[in-house]
Amino acid sequence: MTALQSILSAARATGDGTWEATIPDDWLQGRTAYGGLSAALALECAMRSQPDLPPLRSAQVAFVGPLAGGVRVVTQLLRRGRNAAFVQADVRGDAGLGVRCTFVFMRPLESTVDHDRSATAACAPPNDGDAIFRGVSAMPFSERFETIDRPVDDVATWRRWVRLAERGGLSPWVELLAIGDALPPAAMRLMSRAAPLSSLTWMVNVLDAAPATDGGWWLVESQTDHARDGATSQAMAIWNAAGRKVAEQMQAAAIFG
């Protein structure tokens, strides 16, 4: 098994904001890299490209094409002001552009606004009696994660505790992107027969300037709001082990059948 940190640390700078890296077969999701890995690799190279960036606050990810084997990550500083920086990172493979990311980094600001209506997660935290699932060999990337199911009544919702089996040496923002896409699209729970699915876009807003959790566990939830004509839209969220929401997400996916 290849640890995520091994992939990131092996990325080699070649100049002009470009890195070369390798996506191993045990991180594939079908014929392409697991989306959370592609985004995490793009973020890691974006952060290396610019010194002293403030915390990540937002990520916009477009899954354009397949990625596997050797890839290049090309980063570009779009703008850097006193408070925020925008960095683009493209991940390219033999087939061309695979993933395009725009990352927004922003330092905490003094503000008269202090508002939070996100509820504490109404879900039992991980405990010693829980059955931990370690993925399936048919989806190699899934074996990089440990998960605990938390069933919900809503047929269009998926909820699981997720952690990387090997997570040492990762920044909290890279770790969030790596686990944030770990659930299958919630629309799968609505399907009457098996069919391929593919993520199209993914947006993550980080709510905490220094996200942290206990034992590596993050609660990830996805809920399909709309699925029609082969396109789905789902709202997603991430909580830490204490039940505090640390990220809100939205994702679009295609269903081929």
C-alpha positions in Angstrom: 0.0 0.0 0.0 1.2 3.5 -0.8 0.7 6.1 1.9 -0.6 9.5 0.7 2.3 11.2 2.3 4.7 9.1 0.2 3.1 10.2 -3.0 3.2 13.9 -1.9 6.8 13.8 -0.6 8.0 12.2 -3.9 6.6 15.0 -6.0 9.6 16.6 -7.6 9.8 20.3 -8.5 11.0 20.9 -12.1 10.8 24.7 -12.1 8.3 27.4 -13.1 5.8 26.2 -10.5 5.6 22.7 -12.0 5.9 19.3 -10.2 6.2 15.8 -11.4 4.5 13.0 -9.5 3.2 9.5 -9.8 -0.2 8.1 -9.1 0.2 4.4 -8.1 -2.3 1.8 -9.1 -3.5 1.3 -5.5 -5.0 4.8 -5.6 -7.1 4.3 -8.7 -10.9 4.5 -8.8 -11.7 2.7 -12.0 -9.5 4.1 -14.8 -8.6 7.3 -13.0 -7.1 8.5 -9.7 -9.4 8.8 -6.7 -10.6 12.4 -6.8 -9.5 13.2 -3.2 -6.0 12.2 -4.1 -5.9 14.4 -7.2 -7.2 17.4 -5.3 -4.8 16.7 -2.3 -1.8 16.5 -4.7 -2.8 19.7 -6.4 -3.2 21.4 -3.0 0.2 20.2 -1.7 1.9 21.6 -4.8 0.0 24.8 -4.6 1.1 25.3 -1.0 4.7 24.5 -1.9 4.6 27.0 -4.7 3.9 30.0 -2.5 5.7 30.6 0.8 3.8 31.5 4.0 0.3 31.1 2.7 -2.5 31.7 5.1 -5.0 28.9 5.9 -7.0 27.3 3.1 -10.6 28.5 3.1 -12.1 27.3 -0.2 -11.3 24.9 -3.0 -13.0 24.6 -6.4 -12.2 21.4 -8.2 -13.2 20.3 -11.8 -12.6 16.7 -12.8 -11.9 17.1 -16.5 -10.4 13.8 -17.5 -8.7 10.6 -16.3 -5.3 10.6 -14.5 -3.0 7.6 -13.8 0.7 6.9 -13.6 3.0 9.9 -14.2 1.4 13.3 -13.9 2.5 17.0 -13.9 1.1 19.6 -11.5 1.3 23.1 -12.9 0.6 25.9 -10.4 -0.1 29.5 -11.0 -0.5 32.4 -8.5 -3.6 34.2 -9.8 -3.6 37.0 -7.2 -2.1 37.7 -3.8 -3.2 40.6 -1.6 -2.8 41.5 2.0 -5.4 39.0 3.2 -5.9 36.4 0.6 -4.2 34.5 -2.1 -5.7 32.6 -5.1 -3.7 29.8 -6.6 -4.6 27.6 -9.6 -3.3 24.1 -9.9 -3.7 21.9 -12.9 -2.9 18.1 -12.8 -2.1 16.8 -16.3 -1.4 13.2 -17.4 -0.8 11.5 -20.8 -4.4 12.2 -21.8 -4.1 15.9 -21.1 -5.8 18.0 -18.4 -7.2 15.8 -15.7 -8.1 18.1 -12.8 -8.2 21.9 -12.5 -8.3 23.4 -9.0 -8.6 26.9 -7.7 -7.6 27.4 -4.1 -8.3 30.4 -1.9 -6.1 31.0 1.2 -7.1 33.7 3.6 -5.9 34.8 7.0 -8.4 35.3 9.9 -9.7 38.9 10.0 -11.2 40.9 12.8 -14.9 41.2 12.2 -18.1 42.3 14.0 -19.9 39.3 12.5 -19.7 36.1 14.5 -22.5 33.7 13.3 -22.7 29.9 13.1 -25.9 28.0 12.7 -24.3 24.7 11.7 -25.5 22.1 14.2 -23.3 19.8 16.1 -23.3 16.4 14.4 -26.1 14.3 15.8 -24.2 11.1 15.4 -22.4 8.7 17.8 -18.6 9.3 17.7 -16.3 6.4 16.9 -15.9 3.9 19.8 -14.0 0.7 20.5 -17.1 -1.5 19.7 -17.5 -0.2 16.2 -16.8 -2.4 13.2 -14.2 -0.8 11.0 -14.4 -1.4 7.3 -11.2 -1.3 5.1 -12.5 -1.0 1.5 -12.6 -3.6 -1.2 -9.9 -4.8 -3.6 -12.1 -4.0 -6.6 -11.7 -0.3 -5.8 -8.1 -0.1 -4.8 -8.2 3.4 -3.4 -10.9 2.4 -0.9 -8.4 0.2 1.0 -6.4 3.4 1.9 -9.3 4.3 4.2 -10.9 3.0 7.4 -14.6 3.7 7.7 -17.4 3.3 10.2 -21.0 3.3 8.8 -23.6 5.4 10.6 -27.0 4.5 8.9 -29.5 7.2 8.4 -33.3 6.9 7.6 -33.1 9.1 4.5 -32.5 6.9 1.4 -30.7 9.7 -0.4 -28.1 10.3 2.3 -24.8 8.6 3.1 -23.0 9.1 6.4 -19.7 7.5 7.6 -16.8 8.2 9.9 -13.7 8.2 7.7 -10.0 8.3 8.4 -6.9 7.6 6.3 -5.2 4.4 7.4 -1.8 6.1 7.1 -2.1 9.8 7.7 1.2 10.9 9.3 2.9 14.1 8.0 -0.1 15.6 6.3 -1.3 19.2 6.7 -4.9 19.3 8.0 -6.1 20.9 4.7 -4.6 18.1 2.6 -6.1 15.6 4.9 -9.6 17.2 4.6 -9.4 17.1 0.8 -8.2 13.5 0.8 -11.1 12.3 2.9 -13.8 14.7 1.7 -14.5 12.7 -1.5 -14.3 9.3 0.2 -18.0 8.5 0.1 -19.7 7.1 -3.0 -22.1 9.6 -4.6 -25.3 9.4 -2.5 -27.3 9.0 -5.7 -26.1 5.4 -5.7 -28.6 4.7 -3.0 -31.4 5.6 -5.3 -30.3 3.5 -8.3 -32.3 0.4 -9.2 -29.4 -1.1 -11.1 -25.7 -0.7 -11.2 -24.3 2.0 -13.5 -21.0 4.0 -13.7 -20.8 7.3 -12.0 -18.3 10.1 -12.4 -17.7 13.3 -10.4 -17.8 16.5 -12.4 -17.1 19.3 -10.0 -16.5 19.6 -6.3 -16.5 22.7 -4.0 -15.2 22.8 -0.5 -15.5 25.7 2.0 -13.4 25.2 5.1 -15.1 26.7 8.1 -12.2 26.4 10.6 -8.8 28.1 10.1 -7.1 25.2 11.9 -9.2 22.0 11.5 -8.3 19.2 13.8 -9.9 16.0 15.1 -9.2 13.0 17.4 -7.9 9.7 16.2 -7.9 10.8 12.6 -11.7 10.4 12.4 -13.9 12.8 10.4 -17.6 12.4 9.9 -18.5 12.8 6.2 -22.1 13.1 4.9 -23.4 13.4 1.4 -27.1 14.1 0.5 -28.4 14.0 -3.0 -30.7 17.0 -3.6 -31.5 16.4 -7.2 -30.9 13.6 -9.7 -32.3 13.7 -13.2 -31.2 13.2 -16.9 -27.9 11.6 -15.8 -26.8 14.6 -13.6 -26.9 14.8 -9.8 -26.2 17.5 -7.3 -25.4 16.7 -3.7 -24.7 18.7 -0.6 -21.9 17.4 1.7 -20.3 18.2 5.0 -17.4 17.2 7.3 -17.4 17.2 11.1 -14.6 16.5 13.5 -14.7 13.8 16.2 -16.1 16.3 18.7 -19.1 17.0 16.3 -18.0 20.4 15.1 -18.6 21.1 11.5 -15.3 22.0 9.8 -16.3 22.0 6.1 -19.3 22.4 3.8 -19.2 20.9 0.3 -21.2 20.6 -2.9 -20.6 18.2 -5.7 -22.0 17.4 -9.2 -21.7 14.0 -10.7 -22.8 12.2 -13.9 -24.7 8.8 -13.9 -24.2 6.8 -17.1 -27.3 4.6 -16.9 
